[in-house]
Amino acid sequence: MPKLYDYFGLIVMFYANEHEPIHVHGKFQGRETRAELIVVDGVVTDIRYTVMTGRAPLVLGELRYFEEIVAARADDIVAKWIDFFVLHKPIKPERITRRLK
């Protein structure tokens, strides 16, 4: 379960057995939301947020943090997906302590 970022207590991660499309999970105190990155010709063109079946979704403030970090780091998330799932490289988690707005 590779952790990508810790952003004000919100954990952004992949599950180790993921599948395409490229997506990350935002988790905070048992709540979870998924962000799917739509990539066209190598460029992130859209981000779609969905609720995970059987899990409570992130609440408004947590979701705002999740949206901030995914938008700010979308290209990095795609690169980390390729590193981990295609090239089988380890991912080093990053703790972010400043707002990314």
Jmol script that loads the backbone (N, CA, C; Angstrom):
load data "model"
ATOM      1  N   MET A   1       0.842  -1.158   0.000  1.00  0.00           N
ATOM      2  CA  MET A   1       0.000   0.000   0.000  1.00  0.00           C
ATOM      3  C   MET A   1       0.901   1.238   0.000  1.00  0.00           C
ATOM      4  N   PRO A   2       1.376   1.659  -1.161  1.00  0.00           N
ATOM      5  CA  PRO A   2       2.301   2.794  -1.215  1.00  0.00           C
ATOM      6  C   PRO A   2       1.633   4.121  -0.876  1.00  0.00           C
ATOM      7  N   LYS A   3       2.191   4.771   0.116  1.00  0.00           N
ATOM      8  CA  LYS A   3       1.728   6.096   0.519  1.00  0.00           C
ATOM      9  C   LYS A   3       2.507   7.127  -0.287  1.00  0.00           C
ATOM     10  N   LEU A   4       1.793   8.070  -0.905  1.00  0.00           N
ATOM     11  CA  LEU A   4       2.428   9.112  -1.700  1.00  0.00           C
ATOM     12  C   LEU A   4       2.663  10.369  -0.884  1.00  0.00           C
ATOM     13  N   TYR A   5       1.605  10.820  -0.204  1.00  0.00           N
ATOM     14  CA  TYR A   5       1.671  12.094   0.517  1.00  0.00           C
ATOM     15  C   TYR A   5       0.928  11.999   1.842  1.00  0.00           C
ATOM     16  N   ASP A   6       1.416  12.768   2.796  1.00  0.00           N
ATOM     17  CA  ASP A   6       0.709  13.056   4.038  1.00  0.00           C
ATOM     18  C   ASP A   6       0.493  14.559   4.012  1.00  0.00           C
ATOM     19  N   TYR A   7      -0.767  14.980   3.896  1.00  0.00           N
ATOM     20  CA  TYR A   7      -1.098  16.393   3.736  1.00  0.00           C
ATOM     21  C   TYR A   7      -2.077  16.787   4.834  1.00  0.00           C
ATOM     22  N   PHE A   8      -1.544  17.349   5.918  1.00  0.00           N
ATOM     23  CA  PHE A   8      -2.340  17.772   7.063  1.00  0.00           C
ATOM     24  C   PHE A   8      -3.189  16.631   7.613  1.00  0.00           C
ATOM     25  N   GLY A   9      -2.581  15.454   7.703  1.00  0.00           N
ATOM     26  CA  GLY A   9      -3.259  14.284   8.251  1.00  0.00           C
ATOM     27  C   GLY A   9      -3.998  13.457   7.216  1.00  0.00           C
ATOM     28  N   LEU A  10      -4.213  14.003   6.044  1.00  0.00           N
ATOM     29  CA  LEU A  10      -4.842  13.264   4.954  1.00  0.00           C
ATOM     30  C   LEU A  10      -3.770  12.417   4.272  1.00  0.00           C
ATOM     31  N   ILE A  11      -4.034  11.141   4.122  1.00  0.00           N
ATOM     32  CA  ILE A  11      -3.089  10.237   3.469  1.00  0.00           C
ATOM     33  C   ILE A  11      -3.548  10.031   2.027  1.00  0.00           C
ATOM     34  N   VAL A  12      -2.641  10.237   1.077  1.00  0.00           N
ATOM     35  CA  VAL A  12      -2.907   9.989  -0.336  1.00  0.00           C
ATOM     36  C   VAL A  12      -2.060   8.790  -0.730  1.00  0.00           C
ATOM     37  N   MET A  13      -2.714   7.771  -1.308  1.00  0.00           N
ATOM     38  CA  MET A  13      -2.030   6.508  -1.517  1.00  0.00           C
ATOM     39  C   MET A  13      -2.592   5.734  -2.696  1.00  0.00           C
ATOM     40  N   PHE A  14      -1.814   4.741  -3.117  1.00  0.00           N
ATOM     41  CA  PHE A  14      -2.281   3.705  -4.036  1.00  0.00           C
ATOM     42  C   PHE A  14      -2.520   2.461  -3.192  1.00  0.00           C
ATOM     43  N   TYR A  15      -3.391   1.587  -3.650  1.00  0.00           N
ATOM     44  CA  TYR A  15      -3.409   0.238  -3.118  1.00  0.00           C
ATOM     45  C   TYR A  15      -2.425  -0.564  -3.967  1.00  0.00           C
ATOM     46  N   ALA A  16      -1.778  -1.549  -3.379  1.00  0.00           N
ATOM     47  CA  ALA A  16      -0.717  -2.280  -4.069  1.00  0.00           C
ATOM     48  C   ALA A  16      -1.221  -3.092  -5.259  1.00  0.00           C
ATOM     49  N   ASN A  17      -2.481  -3.442  -5.287  1.00  0.00           N
ATOM     50  CA  ASN A  17      -3.021  -4.267  -6.377  1.00  0.00           C
ATOM     51  C   ASN A  17      -3.946  -3.448  -7.282  1.00  0.00           C
ATOM     52  N   GLU A  18      -3.584  -2.218  -7.572  1.00  0.00           N
ATOM     53  CA  GLU A  18      -4.436  -1.312  -8.344  1.00  0.00           C
ATOM     54  C   GLU A  18      -4.562  -1.708  -9.804  1.00  0.00           C
ATOM     55  N   HIS A  19      -5.435  -1.027 -10.481  1.00  0.00           N
ATOM     56  CA  HIS A  19      -5.738  -1.246 -11.891  1.00  0.00           C
ATOM     57  C   HIS A  19      -5.948   0.122 -12.519  1.00  0.00           C
ATOM     58  N   GLU A  20      -5.884   0.176 -13.833  1.00  0.00           N
ATOM     59  CA  GLU A  20      -6.160   1.437 -14.510  1.00  0.00           C
ATOM     60  C   GLU A  20      -7.657   1.694 -14.477  1.00  0.00           C
ATOM     61  N   PRO A  21      -8.111   2.898 -14.568  1.00  0.00           N
ATOM     62  CA  PRO A  21      -7.383   4.131 -14.854  1.00  0.00           C
ATOM     63  C   PRO A  21      -6.564   4.589 -13.648  1.00  0.00           C
ATOM     64  N   ILE A  22      -5.638   5.473 -13.906  1.00  0.00           N
ATOM     65  CA  ILE A  22      -4.776   6.012 -12.854  1.00  0.00           C
ATOM     66  C   ILE A  22      -5.650   6.700 -11.818  1.00  0.00           C
ATOM     67  N   HIS A  23      -5.465   6.318 -10.556  1.00  0.00           N
ATOM     68  CA  HIS A  23      -6.235   6.933  -9.486  1.00  0.00           C
ATOM     69  C   HIS A  23      -5.503   6.795  -8.161  1.00  0.00           C
ATOM     70  N   VAL A  24      -5.896   7.654  -7.226  1.00  0.00           N
ATOM     71  CA  VAL A  24      -5.361   7.616  -5.870  1.00  0.00           C
ATOM     72  C   VAL A  24      -6.527   7.624  -4.886  1.00  0.00           C
ATOM     73  N   HIS A  25      -6.218   7.226  -3.673  1.00  0.00           N
ATOM     74  CA  HIS A  25      -7.200   7.220  -2.602  1.00  0.00           C
ATOM     75  C   HIS A  25      -6.776   8.244  -1.563  1.00  0.00           C
ATOM     76  N   GLY A  26      -7.738   9.022  -1.095  1.00  0.00           N
ATOM     77  CA  GLY A  26      -7.506   9.939   0.006  1.00  0.00           C
ATOM     78  C   GLY A  26      -8.183   9.373   1.237  1.00  0.00           C
ATOM     79  N   LYS A  27      -7.408   9.189   2.322  1.00  0.00           N
ATOM     80  CA  LYS A  27      -7.950   8.587   3.541  1.00  0.00           C
ATOM     81  C   LYS A  27      -7.703   9.504   4.729  1.00  0.00           C
ATOM     82  N   PHE A  28      -8.730   9.591   5.573  1.00  0.00           N
ATOM     83  CA  PHE A  28      -8.591  10.363   6.806  1.00  0.00           C
ATOM     84  C   PHE A  28      -9.533   9.755   7.838  1.00  0.00           C
ATOM     85  N   GLN A  29      -8.976   9.244   8.922  1.00  0.00           N
ATOM     86  CA  GLN A  29      -9.726   8.687  10.051  1.00  0.00           C
ATOM     87  C   GLN A  29     -10.852   7.749   9.621  1.00  0.00           C
ATOM     88  N   GLY A  30     -10.526   6.794   8.745  1.00  0.00           N
ATOM     89  CA  GLY A  30     -11.488   5.790   8.331  1.00  0.00           C
ATOM     90  C   GLY A  30     -12.380   6.195   7.170  1.00  0.00           C
ATOM     91  N   ARG A  31     -12.326   7.461   6.767  1.00  0.00           N
ATOM     92  CA  ARG A  31     -13.106   7.915   5.615  1.00  0.00           C
ATOM     93  C   ARG A  31     -12.213   7.876   4.376  1.00  0.00           C
ATOM     94  N   GLU A  32     -12.835   7.683   3.209  1.00  0.00           N
ATOM     95  CA  GLU A  32     -12.027   7.517   1.997  1.00  0.00           C
ATOM     96  C   GLU A  32     -12.789   8.003   0.769  1.00  0.00           C
ATOM     97  N   THR A  33     -12.063   8.678  -0.118  1.00  0.00           N
ATOM     98  CA  THR A  33     -12.581   9.105  -1.414  1.00  0.00           C
ATOM     99  C   THR A  33     -11.508   8.801  -2.448  1.00  0.00           C
ATOM    100  N   ARG A  34     -11.950   8.558  -3.668  1.00  0.00           N
ATOM    101  CA  ARG A  34     -11.036   8.203  -4.757  1.00  0.00           C
ATOM    102  C   ARG A  34     -10.990   9.333  -5.776  1.00  0.00           C
ATOM    103  N   ALA A  35      -9.803   9.596  -6.321  1.00  0.00           N
ATOM    104  CA  ALA A  35      -9.631  10.579  -7.392  1.00  0.00           C
ATOM    105  C   ALA A  35      -9.054   9.871  -8.600  1.00  0.00           C
ATOM    106  N   GLU A  36      -9.785   9.923  -9.706  1.00  0.00           N
ATOM    107  CA  GLU A  36      -9.350   9.317 -10.958  1.00  0.00           C
ATOM    108  C   GLU A  36      -8.796  10.413 -11.854  1.00  0.00           C
ATOM    109  N   LEU A  37      -7.575  10.221 -12.333  1.00  0.00           N
ATOM    110  CA  LEU A  37      -6.938  11.204 -13.209  1.00  0.00           C
ATOM    111  C   LEU A  37      -7.149  10.782 -14.655  1.00  0.00           C
ATOM    112  N   ILE A  38      -7.769  11.640 -15.430  1.00  0.00           N
ATOM    113  CA  ILE A  38      -8.018  11.368 -16.836  1.00  0.00           C
ATOM    114  C   ILE A  38      -6.820  11.912 -17.609  1.00  0.00           C
ATOM    115  N   VAL A  39      -6.114  11.034 -18.291  1.00  0.00           N
ATOM    116  CA  VAL A  39      -4.899  11.396 -19.022  1.00  0.00           C
ATOM    117  C   VAL A  39      -5.136  11.178 -20.510  1.00  0.00           C
ATOM    118  N   VAL A  40      -4.929  12.246 -21.297  1.00  0.00           N
ATOM    119  CA  VAL A  40      -5.079  12.178 -22.743  1.00  0.00           C
ATOM    120  C   VAL A  40      -3.771  12.647 -23.365  1.00  0.00           C
ATOM    121  N   ASP A  41      -3.142  11.782 -24.155  1.00  0.00           N
ATOM    122  CA  ASP A  41      -1.865  12.101 -24.799  1.00  0.00           C
ATOM    123  C   ASP A  41      -0.817  12.577 -23.788  1.00  0.00           C
ATOM    124  N   GLY A  42      -0.780  11.922 -22.631  1.00  0.00           N
ATOM    125  CA  GLY A  42       0.221  12.237 -21.617  1.00  0.00           C
ATOM    126  C   GLY A  42      -0.066  13.454 -20.770  1.00  0.00           C
ATOM    127  N   VAL A  43      -1.255  14.050 -20.927  1.00  0.00           N
ATOM    128  CA  VAL A  43      -1.613  15.259 -20.174  1.00  0.00           C
ATOM    129  C   VAL A  43      -2.853  14.973 -19.321  1.00  0.00           C
ATOM    130  N   VAL A  44      -2.807  15.370 -18.052  1.00  0.00           N
ATOM    131  CA  VAL A  44      -3.972  15.221 -17.182  1.00  0.00           C
ATOM    132  C   VAL A  44      -4.998  16.265 -17.614  1.00  0.00           C
ATOM    133  N   THR A  45      -6.147  15.797 -18.101  1.00  0.00           N
ATOM    134  CA  THR A  45      -7.173  16.712 -18.610  1.00  0.00           C
ATOM    135  C   THR A  45      -8.348  16.886 -17.662  1.00  0.00           C
ATOM    136  N   ASP A  46      -8.513  15.959 -16.709  1.00  0.00           N
ATOM    137  CA  ASP A  46      -9.633  16.042 -15.782  1.00  0.00           C
ATOM    138  C   ASP A  46      -9.327  15.184 -14.565  1.00  0.00           C
ATOM    139  N   ILE A  47      -9.989  15.515 -13.468  1.00  0.00           N
ATOM    140  CA  ILE A  47      -9.895  14.722 -12.244  1.00  0.00           C
ATOM    141  C   ILE A  47     -11.318  14.490 -11.768  1.00  0.00           C
ATOM    142  N   ARG A  48     -11.662  13.222 -11.537  1.00  0.00           N
ATOM    143  CA  ARG A  48     -13.010  12.864 -11.100  1.00  0.00           C
ATOM    144  C   ARG A  48     -12.937  12.234  -9.711  1.00  0.00           C
ATOM    145  N   TYR A  49     -13.772  12.724  -8.825  1.00  0.00           N
ATOM    146  CA  TYR A  49     -13.801  12.245  -7.445  1.00  0.00           C
ATOM    147  C   TYR A  49     -15.017  11.357  -7.243  1.00  0.00           C
ATOM    148  N   THR A  50     -14.802  10.198  -6.632  1.00  0.00           N
ATOM    149  CA  THR A  50     -15.895   9.266  -6.384  1.00  0.00           C
ATOM    150  C   THR A  50     -15.808   8.719  -4.967  1.00  0.00           C
ATOM    151  N   VAL A  51     -16.965   8.311  -4.471  1.00  0.00           N
ATOM    152  CA  VAL A  51     -17.068   7.706  -3.149  1.00  0.00           C
ATOM    153  C   VAL A  51     -16.760   6.218  -3.274  1.00  0.00           C
ATOM    154  N   MET A  52     -16.089   5.674  -2.282  1.00  0.00           N
ATOM    155  CA  MET A  52     -15.756   4.253  -2.269  1.00  0.00           C
ATOM    156  C   MET A  52     -16.926   3.459  -1.680  1.00  0.00           C
ATOM    157  N   THR A  53     -17.348   2.423  -2.358  1.00  0.00           N
ATOM    158  CA  THR A  53     -18.436   1.581  -1.880  1.00  0.00           C
ATOM    159  C   THR A  53     -18.074   0.981  -0.527  1.00  0.00           C
ATOM    160  N   GLY A  54     -18.985   1.105   0.410  1.00  0.00           N
ATOM    161  CA  GLY A  54     -18.777   0.524   1.737  1.00  0.00           C
ATOM    162  C   GLY A  54     -17.904   1.357   2.662  1.00  0.00           C
ATOM    163  N   ARG A  55     -17.507   2.546   2.234  1.00  0.00           N
ATOM    164  CA  ARG A  55     -16.667   3.415   3.074  1.00  0.00           C
ATOM    165  C   ARG A  55     -17.313   4.791   3.186  1.00  0.00           C
ATOM    166  N   ALA A  56     -17.195   5.371   4.336  1.00  0.00           N
ATOM    167  CA  ALA A  56     -17.684   6.745   4.512  1.00  0.00           C
ATOM    168  C   ALA A  56     -16.780   7.675   3.701  1.00  0.00           C
ATOM    169  N   PRO A  57     -17.360   8.649   2.987  1.00  0.00           N
ATOM    170  CA  PRO A  57     -16.534   9.570   2.194  1.00  0.00           C
ATOM    171  C   PRO A  57     -15.863  10.619   3.068  1.00  0.00           C
ATOM    172  N   LEU A  58     -14.826  11.230   2.517  1.00  0.00           N
ATOM    173  CA  LEU A  58     -14.201  12.360   3.197  1.00  0.00           C
ATOM    174  C   LEU A  58     -15.244  13.449   3.401  1.00  0.00           C
ATOM    175  N   VAL A  59     -15.168  14.137   4.522  1.00  0.00           N
ATOM    176  CA  VAL A  59     -16.078  15.259   4.766  1.00  0.00           C
ATOM    177  C   VAL A  59     -15.527  16.499   4.080  1.00  0.00           C
ATOM    178  N   LEU A  60     -16.297  17.575   4.053  1.00  0.00           N
ATOM    179  CA  LEU A  60     -15.992  18.738   3.231  1.00  0.00           C
ATOM    180  C   LEU A  60     -14.565  19.267   3.372  1.00  0.00           C
ATOM    181  N   GLY A  61     -14.086  19.539   4.571  1.00  0.00           N
ATOM    182  CA  GLY A  61     -12.729  20.068   4.756  1.00  0.00           C
ATOM    183  C   GLY A  61     -11.659  19.094   4.291  1.00  0.00           C
ATOM    184  N   GLU A  62     -11.856  17.813   4.570  1.00  0.00           N
ATOM    185  CA  GLU A  62     -10.908  16.785   4.140  1.00  0.00           C
ATOM    186  C   GLU A  62     -10.907  16.670   2.614  1.00  0.00           C
ATOM    187  N   LEU A  63     -12.099  16.720   2.036  1.00  0.00           N
ATOM    188  CA  LEU A  63     -12.219  16.644   0.584  1.00  0.00           C
ATOM    189  C   LEU A  63     -11.527  17.834  -0.076  1.00  0.00           C
ATOM    190  N   ARG A  64     -11.643  18.999   0.535  1.00  0.00           N
ATOM    191  CA  ARG A  64     -10.972  20.189   0.002  1.00  0.00           C
ATOM    192  C   ARG A  64      -9.456  19.984  -0.026  1.00  0.00           C
ATOM    193  N   TYR A  65      -8.889  19.444   1.051  1.00  0.00           N
ATOM    194  CA  TYR A  65      -7.452  19.139   1.077  1.00  0.00           C
ATOM    195  C   TYR A  65      -7.099  18.122  -0.004  1.00  0.00           C
ATOM    196  N   PHE A  66      -7.933  17.094  -0.145  1.00  0.00           N
ATOM    197  CA  PHE A  66      -7.689  16.056  -1.149  1.00  0.00           C
ATOM    198  C   PHE A  66      -7.689  16.668  -2.555  1.00  0.00           C
ATOM    199  N   GLU A  67      -8.672  17.492  -2.836  1.00  0.00           N
ATOM    200  CA  GLU A  67      -8.743  18.148  -4.145  1.00  0.00           C
ATOM    201  C   GLU A  67      -7.527  19.043  -4.386  1.00  0.00           C
ATOM    202  N   GLU A  68      -7.089  19.757  -3.350  1.00  0.00           N
ATOM    203  CA  GLU A  68      -5.907  20.624  -3.473  1.00  0.00           C
ATOM    204  C   GLU A  68      -4.674  19.835  -3.868  1.00  0.00           C
ATOM    205  N   ILE A  69      -4.407  18.769  -3.128  1.00  0.00           N
ATOM    206  CA  ILE A  69      -3.164  18.042  -3.371  1.00  0.00           C
ATOM    207  C   ILE A  69      -3.205  17.282  -4.689  1.00  0.00           C
ATOM    208  N   VAL A  70      -4.337  16.708  -5.033  1.00  0.00           N
ATOM    209  CA  VAL A  70      -4.421  15.972  -6.300  1.00  0.00           C
ATOM    210  C   VAL A  70      -4.254  16.930  -7.472  1.00  0.00           C
ATOM    211  N   ALA A  71      -4.893  18.090  -7.410  1.00  0.00           N
ATOM    212  CA  ALA A  71      -4.750  19.073  -8.491  1.00  0.00           C
ATOM    213  C   ALA A  71      -3.318  19.575  -8.596  1.00  0.00           C
ATOM    214  N   ALA A  72      -2.713  19.881  -7.455  1.00  0.00           N
ATOM    215  CA  ALA A  72      -1.353  20.425  -7.452  1.00  0.00           C
ATOM    216  C   ALA A  72      -0.305  19.403  -7.865  1.00  0.00           C
ATOM    217  N   ARG A  73      -0.552  18.137  -7.580  1.00  0.00           N
ATOM    218  CA  ARG A  73       0.448  17.091  -7.834  1.00  0.00           C
ATOM    219  C   ARG A  73       0.008  16.078  -8.880  1.00  0.00           C
ATOM    220  N   ALA A  74      -0.930  16.428  -9.735  1.00  0.00           N
ATOM    221  CA  ALA A  74      -1.478  15.472 -10.709  1.00  0.00           C
ATOM    222  C   ALA A  74      -0.388  14.842 -11.572  1.00  0.00           C
ATOM    223  N   ASP A  75       0.504  15.651 -12.114  1.00  0.00           N
ATOM    224  CA  ASP A  75       1.564  15.097 -12.974  1.00  0.00           C
ATOM    225  C   ASP A  75       2.499  14.188 -12.181  1.00  0.00           C
ATOM    226  N   ASP A  76       2.783  14.558 -10.950  1.00  0.00           N
ATOM    227  CA  ASP A  76       3.631  13.743 -10.089  1.00  0.00           C
ATOM    228  C   ASP A  76       2.943  12.411  -9.756  1.00  0.00           C
ATOM    229  N   ILE A  77       1.638  12.453  -9.546  1.00  0.00           N
ATOM    230  CA  ILE A  77       0.888  11.216  -9.270  1.00  0.00           C
ATOM    231  C   ILE A  77       0.984  10.270 -10.469  1.00  0.00           C
ATOM    232  N   VAL A  78       0.832  10.787 -11.666  1.00  0.00           N
ATOM    233  CA  VAL A  78       0.952   9.959 -12.875  1.00  0.00           C
ATOM    234  C   VAL A  78       2.354   9.352 -12.951  1.00  0.00           C
ATOM    235  N   ALA A  79       3.377  10.162 -12.697  1.00  0.00           N
ATOM    236  CA  ALA A  79       4.758   9.664 -12.734  1.00  0.00           C
ATOM    237  C   ALA A  79       4.981   8.580 -11.684  1.00  0.00           C
ATOM    238  N   LYS A  80       4.412   8.777 -10.484  1.00  0.00           N
ATOM    239  CA  LYS A  80       4.565   7.770  -9.431  1.00  0.00           C
ATOM    240  C   LYS A  80       3.810   6.490  -9.776  1.00  0.00           C
ATOM    241  N   TRP A  81       2.670   6.621 -10.438  1.00  0.00           N
ATOM    242  CA  TRP A  81       1.916   5.435 -10.887  1.00  0.00           C
ATOM    243  C   TRP A  81       2.788   4.612 -11.840  1.00  0.00           C
ATOM    244  N   ILE A  82       3.388   5.288 -12.796  1.00  0.00           N
ATOM    245  CA  ILE A  82       4.246   4.604 -13.771  1.00  0.00           C
ATOM    246  C   ILE A  82       5.444   3.971 -13.064  1.00  0.00           C
ATOM    247  N   ASP A  83       6.082   4.730 -12.175  1.00  0.00           N
ATOM    248  CA  ASP A  83       7.217   4.182 -11.430  1.00  0.00           C
ATOM    249  C   ASP A  83       6.827   2.915 -10.674  1.00  0.00           C
ATOM    250  N   PHE A  84       5.707   2.963  -9.960  1.00  0.00           N
ATOM    251  CA  PHE A  84       5.342   1.847  -9.092  1.00  0.00           C
ATOM    252  C   PHE A  84       4.755   0.668  -9.860  1.00  0.00           C
ATOM    253  N   PHE A  85       3.760   0.926 -10.718  1.00  0.00           N
ATOM    254  CA  PHE A  85       3.040  -0.169 -11.353  1.00  0.00           C
ATOM    255  C   PHE A  85       3.663  -0.664 -12.649  1.00  0.00           C
ATOM    256  N   VAL A  86       4.395   0.191 -13.350  1.00  0.00           N
ATOM    257  CA  VAL A  86       4.997  -0.217 -14.619  1.00  0.00           C
ATOM    258  C   VAL A  86       6.471  -0.576 -14.436  1.00  0.00           C
ATOM    259  N   LEU A  87       7.223   0.299 -13.783  1.00  0.00           N
ATOM    260  CA  LEU A  87       8.663   0.097 -13.626  1.00  0.00           C
ATOM    261  C   LEU A  87       9.038  -0.627 -12.332  1.00  0.00           C
ATOM    262  N   HIS A  88       8.047  -0.843 -11.453  1.00  0.00           N
ATOM    263  CA  HIS A  88       8.231  -1.564 -10.187  1.00  0.00           C
ATOM    264  C   HIS A  88       9.291  -0.922  -9.286  1.00  0.00           C
ATOM    265  N   LYS A  89       9.294   0.400  -9.257  1.00  0.00           N
ATOM    266  CA  LYS A  89      10.193   1.142  -8.379  1.00  0.00           C
ATOM    267  C   LYS A  89       9.460   1.463  -7.076  1.00  0.00           C
ATOM    268  N   PRO A  90      10.210   1.550  -5.978  1.00  0.00           N
ATOM    269  CA  PRO A  90       9.567   1.935  -4.717  1.00  0.00           C
ATOM    270  C   PRO A  90       9.188   3.423  -4.736  1.00  0.00           C
ATOM    271  N   ILE A  91       8.185   3.757  -3.948  1.00  0.00           N
ATOM    272  CA  ILE A  91       7.708   5.133  -3.836  1.00  0.00           C
ATOM    273  C   ILE A  91       8.100   5.669  -2.468  1.00  0.00           C
ATOM    274  N   LYS A  92       8.698   6.837  -2.455  1.00  0.00           N
ATOM    275  CA  LYS A  92       9.069   7.473  -1.195  1.00  0.00           C
ATOM    276  C   LYS A  92       7.960   8.464  -0.813  1.00  0.00           C
ATOM    277  N   PRO A  93       7.315   8.267   0.339  1.00  0.00           N
ATOM    278  CA  PRO A  93       6.239   9.182   0.738  1.00  0.00           C
ATOM    279  C   PRO A  93       6.775  10.574   1.060  1.00  0.00           C
ATOM    280  N   GLU A  94       5.928  11.551   0.864  1.00  0.00           N
ATOM    281  CA  GLU A  94       6.305  12.946   1.110  1.00  0.00           C
ATOM    282  C   GLU A  94       5.318  13.553   2.102  1.00  0.00           C
ATOM    283  N   ARG A  95       5.841  14.191   3.111  1.00  0.00           N
ATOM    284  CA  ARG A  95       4.998  14.903   4.091  1.00  0.00           C
ATOM    285  C   ARG A  95       4.979  16.376   3.705  1.00  0.00           C
ATOM    286  N   ILE A  96       3.798  16.905   3.468  1.00  0.00           N
ATOM    287  CA  ILE A  96       3.652  18.288   3.041  1.00  0.00           C
ATOM    288  C   ILE A  96       3.030  19.072   4.180  1.00  0.00           C
ATOM    289  N   THR A  97       3.714  20.123   4.618  1.00  0.00           N
ATOM    290  CA  THR A  97       3.266  20.871   5.787  1.00  0.00           C
ATOM    291  C   THR A  97       2.784  22.283   5.460  1.00  0.00           C
ATOM    292  N   ARG A  98       2.805  22.641   4.168  1.00  0.00           N
ATOM    293  CA  ARG A  98       2.309  23.951   3.768  1.00  0.00           C
ATOM    294  C   ARG A  98       1.164  23.785   2.780  1.00  0.00           C
ATOM    295  N   ARG A  99       0.213  24.685   2.835  1.00  0.00           N
ATOM    296  CA  ARG A  99      -0.916  24.622   1.904  1.00  0.00           C
ATOM    297  C   ARG A  99      -0.416  24.764   0.467  1.00  0.00           C
ATOM    298  N   LEU A 100      -1.053  24.081  -0.442  1.00  0.00           N
ATOM    299  CA  LEU A 100      -0.653  24.065  -1.836  1.00  0.00           C
ATOM    300  C   LEU A 100      -1.518  24.960  -2.720  1.00  0.00           C
ATOM    301  N   LYS A 101      -2.448  25.661  -2.157  1.00  0.00           N
ATOM    302  CA  LYS A 101      -3.373  26.498  -2.941  1.00  0.00           C
ATOM    303  C   LYS A 101      -2.697  27.429  -3.870  1.00  0.00           C
TER     304      LYS A 101
END
end "model"
wireframe off; spacefill off
backbone 0.3
color backbone group
